Amino acid sequence: MSSQKKRTVLTYVIAIAVPLAVGLLSALLTRGNMDIYDRLITPTLSPPSILFPIVWTVLYVLMGISSAIVWQRRSENIETADRGLAYYAVSLAFNFAWSIIFFNFGRYLFAFLWIICLLYLIIRYTVIYKKISHGAAYLQIPYIIWVSFAGYLNFGICVLNRRLF
Protein backbone atom coordinates (compact mmCIF):
# COMPACT_ATOMS: atom_id res chain seq x y z
CA MET A 1 0.00 0.00 0.00
CA SER A 2 1.38 3.39 -0.97
CA SER A 3 2.19 6.05 1.58
CA GLN A 4 -0.56 8.32 0.22
CA LYS A 5 -3.16 5.54 0.46
CA LYS A 6 -2.08 4.77 4.04
CA ARG A 7 -2.51 8.44 4.97
CA THR A 8 -5.96 8.49 3.40
CA VAL A 9 -7.04 5.37 5.27
CA LEU A 10 -5.62 6.75 8.51
CA THR A 11 -7.48 10.03 7.95
CA TYR A 12 -10.78 8.18 7.59
CA VAL A 13 -10.12 5.90 10.56
CA ILE A 14 -9.31 8.84 12.83
CA ALA A 15 -12.17 10.95 11.47
CA ILE A 16 -14.66 8.16 12.15
CA ALA A 17 -13.14 7.29 15.53
CA VAL A 18 -13.48 10.86 16.86
CA PRO A 19 -17.30 11.15 16.75
CA LEU A 20 -17.67 7.52 17.83
CA ALA A 21 -15.46 8.25 20.86
CA VAL A 22 -17.45 11.40 21.67
CA GLY A 23 -20.70 9.42 21.49
CA LEU A 24 -19.29 6.54 23.53
CA LEU A 25 -17.99 8.83 26.26
CA SER A 26 -21.32 10.66 26.43
CA ALA A 27 -23.16 7.34 26.62
CA LEU A 28 -20.86 6.11 29.38
CA LEU A 29 -21.43 9.27 31.39
CA THR A 30 -25.21 8.99 31.05
CA ARG A 31 -25.70 5.21 31.13
CA GLY A 32 -26.95 5.26 34.70
CA ASN A 33 -29.77 7.60 33.74
CA MET A 34 -30.78 6.32 30.29
CA ASP A 35 -33.71 4.38 31.75
CA ILE A 36 -35.39 7.76 32.35
CA TYR A 37 -36.53 7.74 28.72
CA ASP A 38 -38.63 4.61 29.32
CA ARG A 39 -40.31 6.24 32.34
CA LEU A 40 -41.21 9.51 30.62
CA ILE A 41 -44.40 10.31 28.79
CA THR A 42 -43.18 10.57 25.21
CA PRO A 43 -44.83 12.11 22.15
CA THR A 44 -46.35 10.22 19.26
CA LEU A 45 -43.72 8.70 16.96
CA SER A 46 -41.31 8.06 19.83
CA PRO A 47 -39.08 5.14 18.85
CA PRO A 48 -38.11 2.38 21.27
CA SER A 49 -34.97 3.21 23.25
CA ILE A 50 -33.01 0.37 21.58
CA LEU A 51 -33.11 2.31 18.30
CA PHE A 52 -31.11 5.28 19.60
CA PRO A 53 -27.63 3.67 19.85
CA ILE A 54 -28.05 2.10 16.41
CA VAL A 55 -29.02 5.38 14.75
CA TRP A 56 -26.35 7.35 16.57
CA THR A 57 -23.64 4.89 15.55
CA VAL A 58 -24.59 5.26 11.89
CA LEU A 59 -24.73 9.05 12.22
CA TYR A 60 -21.32 9.22 13.92
CA VAL A 61 -19.81 7.18 11.09
CA LEU A 62 -21.39 9.51 8.51
CA MET A 63 -20.06 12.54 10.42
CA GLY A 64 -16.60 11.04 10.41
CA ILE A 65 -16.69 10.25 6.69
CA SER A 66 -17.85 13.80 5.91
CA SER A 67 -15.15 15.40 7.99
CA ALA A 68 -12.52 13.14 6.38
CA ILE A 69 -13.69 14.19 2.92
CA VAL A 70 -13.43 17.85 3.89
CA TRP A 71 -10.03 17.30 5.47
CA GLN A 72 -8.80 15.45 2.38
CA ARG A 73 -9.94 18.34 0.16
CA ARG A 74 -8.80 21.02 2.59
CA SER A 75 -5.97 22.27 0.35
CA GLU A 76 -8.54 23.39 -2.24
CA ASN A 77 -9.92 26.02 0.16
CA ILE A 78 -8.16 26.00 3.51
CA GLU A 79 -10.11 28.85 5.11
CA THR A 80 -13.52 27.41 4.21
CA ALA A 81 -12.55 23.87 5.17
CA ASP A 82 -11.15 25.03 8.50
CA ARG A 83 -14.31 27.04 9.23
CA GLY A 84 -16.51 24.02 8.45
CA LEU A 85 -14.37 21.72 10.57
CA ALA A 86 -14.42 24.25 13.43
CA TYR A 87 -18.23 24.35 13.38
CA TYR A 88 -18.20 20.56 13.26
CA ALA A 89 -15.91 20.38 16.31
CA VAL A 90 -18.17 22.73 18.27
CA SER A 91 -21.20 20.68 17.21
CA LEU A 92 -19.52 17.55 18.59
CA ALA A 93 -19.13 19.31 21.94
CA PHE A 94 -22.82 20.31 21.85
CA ASN A 95 -23.78 16.77 20.87
CA PHE A 96 -21.73 15.39 23.76
CA ALA A 97 -23.26 17.74 26.31
CA TRP A 98 -26.89 17.30 25.25
CA SER A 99 -27.18 13.78 26.71
CA ILE A 100 -25.73 14.92 30.00
CA ILE A 101 -28.09 17.91 30.19
CA PHE A 102 -31.11 15.77 29.32
CA PHE A 103 -30.43 12.48 31.10
CA ASN A 104 -28.16 13.37 34.01
CA PHE A 105 -29.56 16.78 34.92
CA GLY A 106 -33.15 16.29 33.72
CA ARG A 107 -33.19 19.84 32.34
CA TYR A 108 -35.54 19.11 29.45
CA LEU A 109 -36.29 22.67 28.40
CA PHE A 110 -32.62 23.65 28.52
CA ALA A 111 -31.81 20.48 26.58
CA PHE A 112 -34.36 21.52 23.95
CA LEU A 113 -32.76 24.95 23.60
CA TRP A 114 -29.37 23.23 23.46
CA ILE A 115 -30.54 20.94 20.66
CA ILE A 116 -31.75 23.96 18.68
CA CYS A 117 -28.23 25.37 18.94
CA LEU A 118 -26.84 21.98 17.90
CA LEU A 119 -29.13 21.92 14.88
CA TYR A 120 -27.94 25.40 13.89
CA LEU A 121 -24.30 24.27 14.13
CA ILE A 122 -24.96 21.16 12.04
CA ILE A 123 -26.76 23.14 9.33
CA ARG A 124 -24.02 25.76 9.41
CA TYR A 125 -21.17 23.30 8.90
CA THR A 126 -23.18 21.36 6.31
CA VAL A 127 -23.61 24.53 4.24
CA ILE A 128 -19.88 25.18 4.54
CA TYR A 129 -19.03 21.55 3.70
CA LYS A 130 -21.08 21.90 0.52
CA LYS A 131 -18.59 24.52 -0.71
CA ILE A 132 -15.87 21.88 -0.38
CA SER A 133 -17.76 18.70 -1.31
CA HIS A 134 -21.40 18.12 -2.10
CA GLY A 135 -20.99 14.51 -0.98
CA ALA A 136 -19.70 15.53 2.45
CA ALA A 137 -22.67 17.86 2.85
CA TYR A 138 -25.25 15.32 1.67
CA LEU A 139 -23.96 12.77 4.18
CA GLN A 140 -25.14 15.16 6.91
CA ILE A 141 -28.78 15.17 5.80
CA PRO A 142 -29.68 12.13 7.97
CA TYR A 143 -28.04 13.85 10.93
CA ILE A 144 -30.05 17.05 10.35
CA ILE A 145 -33.25 15.03 10.08
CA TRP A 146 -32.48 12.99 13.20
CA VAL A 147 -31.55 16.00 15.34
CA SER A 148 -34.73 17.76 14.15
CA PHE A 149 -36.68 14.68 15.19
CA ALA A 150 -34.81 14.58 18.51
CA GLY A 151 -35.81 18.21 19.02
CA TYR A 152 -39.44 17.24 18.46
CA LEU A 153 -39.10 14.40 20.99
CA ASN A 154 -37.31 16.65 23.47
CA PHE A 155 -39.94 19.38 23.25
CA GLY A 156 -42.74 16.82 23.46
CA ILE A 157 -41.20 15.40 26.61
CA CYS A 158 -41.03 18.92 28.09
CA VAL A 159 -44.70 19.51 27.43
CA LEU A 160 -46.07 16.07 28.23
CA ASN A 161 -44.11 15.78 31.47
CA ARG A 162 -44.83 19.39 32.46
CA ARG A 163 -41.12 20.15 32.65
CA LEU A 164 -41.07 23.48 30.83
CA PHE A 165 -39.64 25.37 33.79
Stockholm file with secondary structure:
# STOCKHOLM 1.0

chainA/1-165         MSSQKKRTVLTYVIAIAVPLAVGLLSALLTRGNMDIYDRLITPTLSPPSILFPIVWTVLYVLMGISSAIVWQRRSENIETADRGLAYYAVSLAFNFAWSIIFFNFGRYLFAFLWIICLLYLIIRYTVIYKKISHGAAYLQIPYIIWVSFAGYLNFGICVLNRRLF
#=GR chainA/1-165 SS CCHHHHHHHHHHHHHHHHHHHHHHHHHHHHGGGTTHHHHSCCCTTCCCTTHHHHHHHHHHHHHHHHHHHHHHTGGGSHHHHHHHHHHHHHHHHHHHHHHIIIIITCCHHHHHHHHHHHHHHHHHHHHHHHHHCHHHHHTTHHHHHHHHHHHHHHHHHHHHTTCCC
#=GC SS_cons         CCHHHHHHHHHHHHHHHHHHHHHHHHHHHHGGGTTHHHHSCCCTTCCCTTHHHHHHHHHHHHHHHHHHHHHHTGGGSHHHHHHHHHHHHHHHHHHHHHHIIIIITCCHHHHHHHHHHHHHHHHHHHHHHHHHCHHHHHTTHHHHHHHHHHHHHHHHHHHHTTCCC
//
